[in-house]
Amino acid sequence: MSTILDVDKSEVFKYCVLTNLVKCSTVGEQDNLKKNTIKNCFKCHLMREIEFFNPKVIIAFGREVENFLHSYQNLHSKPVIYVKHPSYHYRKDEKDSKILIIKSEVRKYLNL
């Protein structure tokens, strides 16, 4: 996030909040959650966080989260930008160009 926002790592949490779409995990940690669990978590917890922090943009780590947030955009009305989940890496030959695209998208919404 410090790279995307062009701020020092020690300053990053002055500008962003890190949270999860789902606040619980499955017994096996990698098992799939039921759709109702995800929806309930979103409505009971994440929506409250969005209302409280009132972000200008939401950066979704992973396609599953991006798709889910887009499907509920009528509830949160925030722009959603996709970034690969941190457990995956951009290939070396694409990393710089992908980061520039993400930075550009974020700057659009932050008026930088």
Contact map, one row per residue, 1 for C-alpha under 8 A:
1111100000010000000000000000000000000000000000000000000000000000000000000000000000000000000000000000000000000000
1111111110110000000000000000000000000000000000000000000000000000000000000000000000000000000000000000000000000000
1111111000000000000000000000000000000000000000000000000000000000000000000000000000000000000000000000000000000000
1111110000000000000000000000000000000000000000000000000000000000000000000000000000000000000000000010011001000000
1111111000010000000000000000000000000000000000000000000000000000000000000000000000000000000000000000001001000000
0111111100000000000000000000000000000000000000000000000000000000000000000000000000000000000000000000000000000000
0110111110110000000000000000000000000000000000000000000000000000000000000000000000000000000000000000000000000000
0100011111110000000000000000000000000000000000000000000000000000000000000000000000000000000000000000000000000000
0100001111110000000000000000000000000000000000000000000000000000000000000000000000000000000000000000000000000000
0000000111111000000000000000000000000000000000000000000000000000000000000000000000000000000000000000000000000000
0100001111111110000000000000000000000000000000000000000000000000000000000000000000000000000000000000000000000000
1100101111111111000000000000000000000000000000000000000000000000000000000000000000000000000000000000000000000000
0000000001111111100000000000000000000000000000000000000000000000000000000000000000000000000000000000000000000000
0000000000111111000000000000000000000000000000000000000000000000000000000000000000000000000000000000000000000000
0000000000111111100000000000000000000000000000000000000000000000000000000000000000000000000000000000000000000000
0000000000011111110000000000000000000000000000000000000000000000000000000000000000000000000000000000000000000000
0000000000001011111000000000000000000000000000000000000000000000000000000000000000000000000000000000000000000000
0000000000000001111100000000000000000000000000000000000000000000000000000000000000000000000000000000000000000000
0000000000000000111110000000000000000000000000000000000000000000000000000000000000000000000000000000000000000000
0000000000000000011111100000000000000000000001000000000000000000000000000000000000000000000000000000000000000000
0000000000000000001111100000000000000100110001000000000000000000100000000000000000000000000000000000000000000000
0000000000000000000111111000000000000100110001000000000000000000000000000000000000000000000000000000000000000000
0000000000000000000111111000000000000000100010000000000000000000000000000000000000000000000000000000000000000000
0000000000000000000001111100000000000000000000000000000000000000000000000000000000000000000000000000000000000000
0000000000000000000001111110100010000000000000000000000000000000000000000000000000000000000000000000000000000000
0000000000000000000000011111111110000000000000000000000000000000000000000000000000000000000000000000000000000000
0000000000000000000000001111101000000000000000000000000000000000000000000000000000000000000000000000000000000000
0000000000000000000000000111111000000000000000000000000000000000000000000000000000000000000000000000000000000000
0000000000000000000000001111111000000000000000000000000000000000000000000000000000000000000000000000000000000000
0000000000000000000000000101111100000000000000000000000000000000000000000000000000000000000000000000000000000000
0000000000000000000000000111111110000000000000000000000000000000000000000000000000000000000000000000000000000000
0000000000000000000000000100011111000000000000000000000000000000000000000000000000000000000000000000000000000000
0000000000000000000000001100001111101100000000000000000000000000000000000000000000000000000000000000000000000000
0000000000000000000000000000000111111100000000000000000000000000000000000000000000000000000000000000000000000000
0000000000000000000000000000000011111110000000000000000000000000000000000000000000000000000000000000000000000000
0000000000000000000000000000000001111111000000000000000000000000000000000000000000000000000000000000000000000000
0000000000000000000000000000000011111111100000000000000000000000000000000000000000000000000000000000000000000000
0000000000000000000011000000000011111111110000000000000000000000000000000000000000000000000000000000000000000000
0000000000000000000000000000000000111111111000000000000000000000000000000000000000000000000000000000000000000000
0000000000000000000000000000000000011111111100000000000000000000000000000000000000000000000000000000000000000000
0000000000000000000011100000000000001111111111000000000000000000000000000000000000000000000000000000000000000000
0000000000000000000011000000000000000111111111100000000000000000000000000000000000000000000000000000000000000000
0000000000000000000000000000000000000011111111110000000000000000000000000000000000000000000000000000000000000000
0000000000000000000000000000000000000001111111110000000000000000000000000000000000000000000000000000000000000000
0000000000000000000000100000000000000000111111111000000000000000000000000000000000000000000000000000000000000000
0000000000000000000111000000000000000000111111111100000000000000000000000000000000000000000000000000000000000000
0000000000000000000000000000000000000000011111111110000000000000000000000001000000000000000000000000000000000000
0000000000000000000000000000000000000000001111111111000000000000000000000000000000000000000000000000000000000000
0000000000000000000000000000000000000000000011111111110000000000000000000000000000000000000000000000000000000000
0000000000000000000000000000000000000000000001111111111000000000000000000001000000000000000000000000000000000000
0000000000000000000000000000000000000000000000111111110000000000000000000000000000000000000000000000000000000000
0000000000000000000000000000000000000000000000011111110000000000000000000000000000000000000000000000000000000000
0000000000000000000000000000000000000000000000001111111000000000000000000000000000000000000000000000000000000000
0000000000000000000000000000000000000000000000001111111100000000000000000000000000000000000000000000000000000000
0000000000000000000000000000000000000000000000000100111111000000000000000000010000000000000000000000000000000000
0000000000000000000000000000000000000000000000000000011111000000000000000000011000000000000000000000000000001100
0000000000000000000000000000000000000000000000000000001111100000000000000000011110000000000000000000000001001100
0000000000000000000000000000000000000000000000000000001111110000000000000000011110000000000000000000000000000000
0000000000000000000000000000000000000000000000000000000011111000000000000000000111100000000000000000000000000000
0000000000000000000000000000000000000000000000000000000001111110110010000000000111100000000000000000000000000000
0000000000000000000000000000000000000000000000000000000000111110110000000000000001111100000000000000000000000000
0000000000000000000000000000000000000000000000000000000000011111110000000000000001111000000000000000000000000000
0000000000000000000000000000000000000000000000000000000000011111111000000000000001110000000000000000000000000000
0000000000000000000000000000000000000000000000000000000000000111111100000000000000000000000000000000000000000000
0000000000000000000010000000000000000000000000000000000000011111111110000000000000000000000000000000000000000000
0000000000000000000000000000000000000000000000000000000000011111111111000000000111000000000000000000000000000000
0000000000000000000000000000000000000000000000000000000000000011111111100000000000000000000000000000000000000000
0000000000000000000000000000000000000000000000000000000000000001111111110000000000000000000000000000000000000000
0000000000000000000000000000000000000000000000000000000000010000111111111000000100000000000000000000000000000000
0000000000000000000000000000000000000000000000000000000000000000011111111000000100000000000000000000000000000000
0000000000000000000000000000000000000000000000000000000000000000001111111100000000000000000000000000000000000000
0000000000000000000000000000000000000000000000000000000000000000000111111111000000000000000000000000000000000000
0000000000000000000000000000000000000000000000000000000000000000000011111111111000000000000000000000000000000000
0000000000000000000000000000000000000000000000000000000000000000000000111111100000000000000000000000000000000000
0000000000000000000000000000000000000000000000000000000000000000000000011111100000000000000000000000000000000000
0000000000000000000000000000000000000000000000100100000000000000000000011111110000000000000000000000000000000000
0000000000000000000000000000000000000000000000000000000000000000000000001111111000000000000000000000000000000000
0000000000000000000000000000000000000000000000000000001111000000000000001001111100000000000000000000000000000000
0000000000000000000000000000000000000000000000000000000111000000000000001000111110000000000000000000000000001000
0000000000000000000000000000000000000000000000000000000011110000010011000000011111000000000000000000000000000000
0000000000000000000000000000000000000000000000000000000011110000010000000000001111100000000000000000010011000000
0000000000000000000000000000000000000000000000000000000000111110010000000000000111110000000000000000000000000000
0000000000000000000000000000000000000000000000000000000000111110000000000000000011111000000000000000010000000000
0000000000000000000000000000000000000000000000000000000000001110000000000000000001111101110000000000000000000000
0000000000000000000000000000000000000000000000000000000000001100000000000000000000111111100000000000000000000000
0000000000000000000000000000000000000000000000000000000000001000000000000000000000011111100000000000000000000000
0000000000000000000000000000000000000000000000000000000000000000000000000000000000001111100000000000000000000000
0000000000000000000000000000000000000000000000000000000000000000000000000000000000011111110000000000000000000000
0000000000000000000000000000000000000000000000000000000000000000000000000000000000011111111000000000000000000000
0000000000000000000000000000000000000000000000000000000000000000000000000000000000010001111101100100000000000000
0000000000000000000000000000000000000000000000000000000000000000000000000000000000000000111111100000000000000000
0000000000000000000000000000000000000000000000000000000000000000000000000000000000000000011111110000000000000000
0000000000000000000000000000000000000000000000000000000000000000000000000000000000000000001111110000000000000000
0000000000000000000000000000000000000000000000000000000000000000000000000000000000000000011111111100000000000000
0000000000000000000000000000000000000000000000000000000000000000000000000000000000000000011111111110000000000000
0000000000000000000000000000000000000000000000000000000000000000000000000000000000000000000111111111000000000000
0000000000000000000000000000000000000000000000000000000000000000000000000000000000000000000001111111100000000000
0000000000000000000000000000000000000000000000000000000000000000000000000000000000000000010001111111110000000000
0001000000000000000000000000000000000000000000000000000000000000000000000000000000000000000000111111111000000000
0000000000000000000000000000000000000000000000000000000000000000000000000000000000000000000000011111111100000000
0000000000000000000000000000000000000000000000000000000000000000000000000000000000000000000000001111111110000000
0001000000000000000000000000000000000000000000000000000000000000000000000000000010100000000000000111111111000000
0001100000000000000000000000000000000000000000000000000000000000000000000000000000000000000000000011111111100000
0000000000000000000000000000000000000000000000000000000000000000000000000000000000000000000000000001111111110000
0000000000000000000000000000000000000000000000000000000000000000000000000000000010000000000000000000111111111000
0001100000000000000000000000000000000000000000000000000010000000000000000000000010000000000000000000011111111100
0000000000000000000000000000000000000000000000000000000000000000000000000000000000000000000000000000001111111111
0000000000000000000000000000000000000000000000000000000000000000000000000000000000000000000000000000000111111111
0000000000000000000000000000000000000000000000000000000110000000000000000000001000000000000000000000000011111110
0000000000000000000000000000000000000000000000000000000110000000000000000000000000000000000000000000000001111111
0000000000000000000000000000000000000000000000000000000000000000000000000000000000000000000000000000000000111111
0000000000000000000000000000000000000000000000000000000000000000000000000000000000000000000000000000000000110111
